[in-house]
Amino acid sequence: MDLSRFPRRRYTHGPTPLEFLPNFTKALGGPNVWIKRDDLLGLAPGGNKTRKLEFLVADALAGGADTLVTCGAPQSNHCRITLSAAVKEGMKCRFVIEERVPGSYRLDASGNNFLYRLMGVEALTVVPAGTDMQQAMQRVVDELAGQGRKGYTIPGGGSNAIGGLGYVACAQELQQQFFEQGVRIDRVVVGSGSSGTHGGLLAGFLGNHIDIPIVGIGVSRDPADQDPLVHNEAQAVFRLLGVDKPVPRQAVLSFGDYWRPKYSVPNAKMVEAVQMLARTEAILLDPVYTGKIMAGLIDLSRKGYFRKGENLLFIHTGGAPSLHAYEPQLLGDAPVAQ
Ligand SMILES: *Cc1c(COP(=O)(O)O)cnc(C)c1O
C-alpha cells in the first residue's frame, strides 16, 4: 500500500517501541504479552489520534485552512491532541463538546479539560448528548467563514478514510518491526471506539498481507453495533487507497461488555487493569479506553480465549491525562461499578 501519495505532517520521530512485557506476562500466567507503545507518539502527550492527525492536518493545510474544528466528550483525548497539532502548526482550534453523561462538563475539571485551557483552545461549545455533531461543527465553520477565516472539520476521533491512513502506516511500521526484531505475533488486541484505529489497522494488515487476526475491544458499543462501523472504516480506507477488493466481513471481530456500565464510567475490571500495568511494568493506561481494553485482554486470557504461550500484541493507544480526572476511583477510595 503506497502512502507516499498522500500529504502527511510528521509529529513523531521514528517508530514507537514494540516491547515484551515480562512482569505482566508472569502476573497474568497465560499468553505472552507484547505492547506497541503508541502512547509514546508525538504531540502533547501523544496517542493514537496523533497518527490520524498526521494525514488530517496535512489535508487541512493543503486546502488552506487556518482553524481545526473537532468534537468529542468532556475528557476527549482526541480534542486535546487535535489542539496540540493546531498549536504546533500555528493554527487555531475549536471544539464542540458532547455531554454524553448529562451535567458532566465542568470548566474547572482536570485531565484533558485542563490541557484544553492550558494549550489555549480558542472556543468550546458544549451540546447535549444526541446532538448532530457534524451540523454543530459546520455552524462553527460558517461562523469562521463570516470572519474571513477557513475552518476544517475533523470528525469525532479523527475517524474517516484520511484519518484511517494513520493506522495503515502503523501496520507497515509493525511489519518492519516484526521483521527486524524477529517477533512472531499470533493475535493483536486493539481498542475499538470511533473505529479509525481498528478499521485502519485492519485495512493495513489486509492490504500488506499481514496474516495476523485483530481482536477489537469495544469502548462504547457491543459487537452488533461496533463491527459494522469498523467494517465501513476499513472499506473507506481501501477505497481511498484504490484497493479494488471488499474487506471480508469475517475479518472484523470485537468483544463488548468491558465498556459497561457506560462509556467513560469506571468499572472494577478497568481499575484492576490500570493498577496491574502500573505496578508490574510502570506503564500508565487510562480509565476510559486502554484500562477497559486491557481488562478485556486479561479477562479473555483468564477464560482461556487467549491461550497460554500464545504471543499477543496489545496496542497502547494513549490517554494517560484522564487518569487525573479519576484519581479516587483508581486508588480504591471511591466506589466503582462491578
Ligand atoms: C480514541 C481512543 C481510542 C479509540 O480509538 P478509535 O480510533 O476512536 O476507535 C482508544 N484509546 C484511546 C486512548 C483513545 O483516545
Ligand as a Chemical Component Dictionary entry (heavy atoms), coordinates in Angstrom:
data_LIG
# 
_chem_comp.id                   LIG 
_chem_comp.type                 NON-POLYMER 
_chem_comp.pdbx_formal_charge   0 
_chem_comp.three_letter_code    LIG 
# 
loop_
_chem_comp_atom.comp_id 
_chem_comp_atom.atom_id 
_chem_comp_atom.alt_atom_id 
_chem_comp_atom.type_symbol 
_chem_comp_atom.charge 
_chem_comp_atom.model_Cartn_x 
_chem_comp_atom.model_Cartn_y 
_chem_comp_atom.model_Cartn_z 
_chem_comp_atom.pdbx_ordinal 
LIG C1 C1 C 0 -9.775  7.496 20.811 1  
LIG C2 C2 C 0 -9.090  6.484 21.644 2  
LIG C3 C3 C 0 -9.273  5.101 21.407 3  
LIG C4 C4 C 0 -10.238 4.566 20.391 4  
LIG O1 O1 O 0 -9.751  4.712 19.084 5  
LIG P1 P1 P 0 -10.755 4.891 17.874 6  
LIG O2 O2 O 0 -9.901  5.108 16.695 7  
LIG O3 O3 O 0 -11.644 6.039 18.204 8  
LIG O4 O4 O 0 -11.563 3.634 17.761 9  
LIG C5 C5 C 0 -8.546  4.207 22.164 10 
LIG N1 N1 N 0 -7.700  4.632 23.119 11 
LIG C6 C6 C 0 -7.508  5.944 23.392 12 
LIG C7 C7 C 0 -6.581  6.318 24.475 13 
LIG C8 C8 C 0 -8.208  6.906 22.654 14 
LIG O5 O5 O 0 -8.019  8.213 22.946 15 
# 
loop_
_chem_comp_bond.comp_id 
_chem_comp_bond.atom_id_1 
_chem_comp_bond.atom_id_2 
_chem_comp_bond.value_order 
_chem_comp_bond.pdbx_ordinal 
LIG C1 C2 SING 1  
LIG C2 C3 SING 2  
LIG C2 C8 DOUB 3  
LIG C3 C4 SING 4  
LIG C3 C5 DOUB 5  
LIG C4 O1 SING 6  
LIG O1 P1 SING 7  
LIG P1 O2 DOUB 8  
LIG P1 O3 SING 9  
LIG P1 O4 SING 10 
LIG C5 N1 SING 11 
LIG N1 C6 DOUB 12 
LIG C6 C7 SING 13 
LIG C6 C8 SING 14 
LIG C8 O5 SING 15 
# 
